[in-house]
Structure formats: structure tokens, C-alpha cells
């Protein structure tokens, strides 16, 4: 496939996005090891081109629904890193008051509707948001991220069918990292070309190199334009790979180490930085400045989370059914 021409106006922001996500998650892994972050932690390292490419094309009035591997989606949707890190710590200043943690980041003010922990659970939510917008005449698209494991769920097929049947403005974005937890795609899907499944529901479908942020962005712009101009849903399969295990609890015994190393050679950050450098659009000093800014933002977020308060005990039942109001 011919590489798209890169320019600084788009390439540098995409690279900045990916660096912010990567450095934040690397720090989260460190903090998890220090028991500052507890519970489950699913890292997005290696997949950053997907969130960056898609969300640079999404408008502020659009809706975004993500999975439990959603830290990058939340950050690039505009949720402050301080609020994300505080949520990871379980502090009241977190985006969900510390009650959601890593898998349930949420910010309705930015139309970011999770962070959903159950595989495939975001798909019906996206259809509901799309239906609400269609019924009220609100001009918006709902972008729904999910992994290849969700394709095995009934909710995937029900959601795709209804979105197509009712011609709802939903962009289904499958981040296909080749493994549903520890199960390889070919072991849980008889048809591994996921665009075929989408085409069966009579919607436009495209497969994209998910390690190339520019390619992802270009495909997303095209898909969103089609939805806005012609109506109905669309499907993008982003072929990507996570460099880390499924979660911090996962010993990662199901993948060959040579496979992991081969995919690391396709690191989306290194690839885009190299393209910008070869095009004369980013020098070493410029890249170092981007790195420094990302690291400073992470340091500020950690300091904010450390200094934040725990939720007062007498407020723990606020918003709980049967609890305080």
C-alpha cells in the first residue's frame, strides 16, 4: 500500500497525541507496580495510532463510546490527564469521582460515554445514542470503539443490524489487535476478514493499517463524511497490535515473543516520527520538545492525583440507588 504524504499540520499533532498517550500509560504501569493504581489495568501501548487517527477527525458534538482499554480515547477526547490520573488513583477529583477507575473513565461534558468493562457492551450504547440523535434531529455521529473479541458477541450482530436497518449515524471502529484476551482471532472467528461481517449488514466497510495514524485519520474522515452526507452507519477495521499483555495480571504466555518483537518494529510513534524527519518537517530538537511536553504533563497529572482527596465516607452513597441524594 502506498504511504500517504505527510505534512506538519497534521503529522505533528498526531505524533503529539500518540506521545501523550504512550508516556501516560508507561507511567500508569509504573504506578501500578508501586500499588498507587489498583484493580485492573489494560494498557493501549502499541495501539495509539487508532485513537489518534480517529479522534483527530471527530467533531466536538459527536459522541464517543470506548472499551475498558480506553485511557487513550479519553485523553484524546479532551478529558484532562489530571482527571484521568486521579480516577486511576480512585480520588474524588477523578473524572468519575474515583468510582470508576481504569475501566470506567467517563465525561458527559465531552460526550465521552465510557469506558465500558463488559466486552461488546458499548455497541448497544452507541446504537442508543445514534437513535436518540436521529429521533431528535441532532446532527452528530456516534463513534464506537471495540476490539476483535467483541465480534464474537451477540451484541455486535444485533447492534450492526439495527444501525443498518434504522440507518443510524454510527461509526463502528474495530481495533483488531488479533487477540481476544488470550485467544487468537483465527481461533474464535471462522471468517477473519472482519469487513465481510460488516458488509453482510449492508454498510460501507474498510480495513486500515492501524499502525499508521495518518492512514487511520484519512479513512475516518472518509467514513464520517459518508455518514454525514448519505446517512446510515459505517465500519472501520483497524489492524493493530498491543505491545503489552492483555492486562497487568496477564502472564502473556499465548503469544510468540518473536511475533511481539516483529510488531514492535512497526511502532506507530517511531514510524510517524521517522516520516516527519525524512520529510524535513521535524528535527531532533522538535521531537525532544514534544517528548518533554508529554513528560511534563504526566508529571503534573501524577502530582495532582497524589495531592487529591479521597471521597468522604459520608458521601459514598450519593448517586447510589436507595442511598443519599
N, C-alpha and C positions, 0 to 999 in steps of 0.2 A: 504494500500500500504506500502511495506517495505521501510523504510528510507534508502537512500544511505549512505554509510560510508563516514564520513567527514575527511578531512586531512587539516593540517595547510596551505599547499602550495596553496590550492585553497580556503579553507574556510575563512581564514583571509582576503585575497584580496576581496572576495565577501562581507564580512561584512564591510570592509573599504569602498567599493563602496556605499553600502546602507546608511551607516552613513553620508557620504559626501552629498548624495542627500537629506536625511532627514533633516540634520541641515541647509543646504542651503535653503530648501523650508520653513522650520519653520521661518527662518529669513525673507524670502520673504513675508510671511503672516504678520509678524510684521511690515515690511516696508510698506506694502500695507495699513495697518491701520493708518500709520503715513503719508500717501499720498506721500511717496517717489516713490512708484511704482503705476502707474495709468493704466486705461483701464481694460482689462480682465486679470484674473489670475486664471489658473486652476492648482491645486496642485496634486502631484503624491503620496502624503503621504499614505503609506499602500501598494503601488504597486512596491516598489523599487526592489523586488526580480526579477521582469520581466526584467527590463533594465540591472540590474547587471548580471543576469544569461546569458542573450543573448549576451550582448556586450563583455563579457569576452571571448566569443567563436568566435567572428567576427574578421576577419583579417583587416590589415590597408588598403589593396587595395579594400576591399568590399565597397559597397555603403549602406548608411543608410537613410531611409525616416521615419519621425515620424509624430505625430499628433500635436494638439495645447497643449497637456499635455506633453510637450517634454523636460522640463528642465533637468530631469534626464538622458534622452537619450543623449542630447547634452553634458552634463558634462562627462558622462562615455564614450562618443565617443572621448573625448580628448579636447573639447572646454574649454579653461581656465575659471575657475569660475569668474575671474575678468572680462572677456569679456562678460560672461553671465549676471552678475550683472549690468554692465554698460549698456547693452542692455535693461535690465528691467527698468533702470532709464531713458532710452531714450538718453543716452550720445553718443557722436560720437566715443568713444573708444569701443563701443559695437560691438559684432560680426557681426551685420548688420548696423553699423554706427548709431545705435539708432533709425532706421526707422521701425524696425520690432516689437520690444517689445516682450512681453512674448510669444505670439503665433507664432512668425516667426523667431526663432533662426535659424541661417544658417551659415555654414562654409564649403565652397567648398574645401578648402585646406585639410580638414579632411574627405572629401567625405560625409559630413553630409548635406543632401539636405532638411532641414526643418523638423520641424516647418511648418505645413500647417493648416490653420484655418478652412477650409471647411471640414465637415465630409465626409470621404471617398476619399478626393481629392488626397491623397498621393498614392493611389493604382495605378491609371493610370501612375503617375510619375515613380513608381517603375517598371512597365512593360516597359516603355520607356527606362529607364536606363538598364534594363536587355536585351532589344532588341539591344540597342547600343553596349553593351558588346559582345553579341552573334555575331553581324554583323562584329565587328572589331577584333574578336578573342581574346578579353581581358579576361583573366581568373579571374573572380570576381563573387561574388554573391551579389544581392541587397536584403537587409533585410528591410521589410516594416512593421512598427508597425501601428496598428489601433485598435479601440475599437469595442465592440459588436454592437454599434449603426450603424457602417459603413456597417454591414452585410445587413442592410435593403436598402442600396443604390444600384442603378443600376450599378454604377461604380465598386462595389465589384464583381458582377457577370461577368461583361464584362472583368475585369482585370484577374480574375481567369481563365476564359475561354481562353482568348488569351495566357496567360502564359503557360497553359497546351497545347493548340493547337500548339504553336510555340516552346514548350519545352525550355522556358526561365529560366535562373538561378535566380529565385526569391524565397526567403523565406518569406511567409506571416505569420506575427505574430499578432494574435488577442489577445489583452489584454482584456479579458472578465471580466469586473468588475460588471456585472449583471444589469447595468443601462445605458440606452442611455439618457443622461442628467437626466431627472426625470422619465423616462419610464422603468419599469422593463422588463427584457428580455422576459419573458413569455407573456407580453402584446404587443410586436411588432414582435415576431417570433413564427410561428406555430411549427417549429422544433427547439428546444432549444439545441440540440446536434449539435454544430457548425461544428464538424468534418464531419458530414454527408453531409453538404453542400459542403465542400472541396472535399470529396470523389466523389461527383457527377461530379466533373470536372476532375476526373481520376488522382488525385495526392495524394501522401502519406500525411496522416493527423494524428496528435497525440494530445491528450488532456493531459495537465500537471497541477500539483498543482502550481499555480503561486505565492503562498506564500512561496515556498521553492526554494531559489536561487540555491541550488545545483541540484535539480531536473530540474529546467529550463535550467541550463547550460548543463547538461548531454543530455537533449532532443535536445538542439540546436546543440551541437556537432554532434549528430547522424544525424539530419536533414541536416546540412551543408555538412557533409561527403557524404550523399546520393546525394545531388545536384551536388557536385563537381565530384563525381565518375560516376554517372549514367545520369546526365543531368536532365533538367526539374525542375519544381517548387515543393515546399512542403509547408505544412500548420501546424502551431502550434497554439493551443488554450491554453492560459494561464489563468487559473481560478483564479482571483484575486479580490481585493476589495479596493476601496478608502475610507479612514477613514474620509476625509473631504467632504464637499459638492461639487457639480459639479464645481462651480466656487465661487469666493468670493462674488458674487451677489446672490447666491442661498440660500434661507432660509432652504433648506433640509427638507421639510415637507412630502416627499413621502416615506421616509424610517422609519421603526420602530426603535426606539432608542435601543431596546434590540438586534436587528439584528446587528446594528453597533458595540455594545459592544461585541457581540459574535465573530465578525470578528477581533476585536482588540486583542482578546486573541490569535489570530494566527499571530500576528505581526511578519513579516519576520526577522526583526533585532533581536528581543528578542529570537526568535526561534533558529536562527543560532548561536547567542552568547551562548545560553544555551547548544547547541550541542557541540560546541567547548570547553566549560568549562567542561562539563561532560566527554569529551574525554581526558581531561588534556592538551589541546592544547592552551588554553587561560585563564589566570588568571585575577583577578580584576585589577591589575596594568596594564596588557597588554590592557585590554578593555578601561581603563581610558586614556591610551596613545592614542588610536585610537580616542576616543571622543575629546580629547584635540587638536589633529591634525586637525580634521574636523572643530572644532570651530575656530581655529586659521586661517584656510583657509577662512572660511566665513567672519571673521573679516577683513582680508586683502582685500577680494573682495569688501566688503561694503566700506571700506576706499578708494579703487581705484575708485569705482563708484562715490562716493561723490566728489572726487578730480578731476574727469574727466570733460572735457569741453562739452558744448552743440555744436551742429553743427552750424557753422557760417551761418547767414541768406543768405549771397551771394552764398552759396553752396547748398541751399535747392533744386535747380532744376537740380543739377548734377545727371545724370543717369535717369532723368525723360523724357519720350517721349515728344519731342518738346521743351525740356529745354536745359540747358547748357551741354557741352560735357567735 
